Amino acid sequence: MTAVTLPAALLWGAATAGHQNDGGDSAADTTFLESVRPTVFREPAGRGCGSWERWEDDLDLAAGMGLTAFRFSVEWARIEPDAGRIDESALARYDAVVDGCLVRGLAPVVTFSHFTAPHWFASRGGWPAVGAAEDFARFCGTVMDRIGDRIAIAITLNEPNLARVLEAVLPGAVWEGIGATLDAASRRAGVPAYRAGNVVRREELDLMEAAFERAHLAARAAIKARRPDLPVGLSLAVVDEVAVAGGEARRQEAIDVRYGRWFRLADGDDFLGVQNYERMTYHADGVVEPADAERNEMGSPVEPASLAGAVRLCHESTGLPILVSEHGIATADDEQRARFIPAALAGLDAVIAGGVPVLGYLHWTLLDNFEWIAGYSAHFGLVEVDRETLERRPKHSSQVYAAEIAARSGATLEGAAR
Ligand code: BGC
C-alpha cells in the first residue's frame, strides 16, 4: 500500500465552489432549476462572480492574504456538458487554475462535486439512477488524468448529509417549494424524475443518501487508482451538537441521524472534511435557542466556539484527521466577521493543542457569491464583489484573517499531535 501524502504544515485557505462563483454554468442542473417556474431559487446565479474568467484575480487575492491553500470545485457540467462529450477547453481551464495555485504557493484542494451535476445527469434521475455512481467515477477519472498529478487533496462530495441536517430546520414552505421546483423541472425536461444534489425532496432523503454513498465509494476508487498517495475524503455539514442536562439522548439521536452513516462510510477515507456554521443545544424537550444571542444575516445565533465542538465530534467519532473544509458567517456587517474569525480560530487552536490532527482551515468564502436558494442576499465573503462591474474589494475581515494566519505560521501537523 502506498502511504498517503498529508500536507506537511497546517493549511490556511479559502473555500469556493464553481456554480457559486464562476458564472455561465449553463449546462448545470442547478441553472435549469433556477429557470423553471415555480422555482425555490430567489434568483439565478447568472454571471456569478465571473470567476470562470477572473480566476487569476481570485488566486492573487488569496495569495495576498498569505493563504497556503485554495479550494475549488471542478464542475462536471462544464467538463461533460453532454453525456460522453468531454470539453477539452474546460479541462484546460482547470489545468491552468491548478498551475496558477501552485505558482502562488496555494495547495489545490479539489471538490469533485459541490452539489451541482450536469442537466443530462439530473434528467436521467440524478444520483439514485442506475449507473450514476459509475458515471461520476468516470468523470472523476477524466479529471484526475488531467490535473490529478498536481492536486493536494481530493473531496469527492460536498455535504451529502446537508438535506438531512436541514430536515429538522427548514420550514414546511421551503420543502413544498423544493417539491414544486422539481415537479416543474421534470415537466419541462419531459422526464419522470428530475433530481439534483442539493434540491432534495424530503421523502427522498434515504434514497439520495444511499446513492451518495455509492458515488463516494466509486469516486474514491477511481481517484485512488490514479494516485494512491492523494488524500481523499468527503465533507459533511456538521452542527456543533450540544446537550444541557437532560438533553443527552436527543443530542445522541441527532448525531446518529445526521452523521452516523457517514462516519461509518468515512472509515476507509484519509480524512474527514468538517463544514460548520451553527450550534444546536438540546434539552429534555427539544432544542433551546440562547436568549439575546447575537445573530447572523440568516437569523441564526453567532457561535464562534461551534467550530471547535464540530471538529472534536468528528475526530472522536472517526479517529480520522480533520480538514476544516468550510467555516464562515453570513453577515453584511463585516466587523461581525472580523470578530468571529479570531474567536473561532482560538477554539480551533485549543482543539489542536488537545491532540486532534487538523490538516487545515479553509474559510468560507473568498468572495460574496451565489448562496443557492438565497441568491445574492447572503454575504459570506472576505471580499466584496460589485454586482455591476464584478470588481473585487477586500473587506477588513480579510486583513484580520491574514493577521491570524501570519501569527500562526509554522503551525505543523506534528505540533498538532503533541
Ligand atoms: C456549502 C456552501 C454554502 C455554505 C454557506 C455549505 O453548505 O457547501 O456551498 O454556500 O455552506 O451556506
Residues whose N, C-alpha, C, O or C-beta is under 5 A from the ligand:
A	BS01	BGC	none
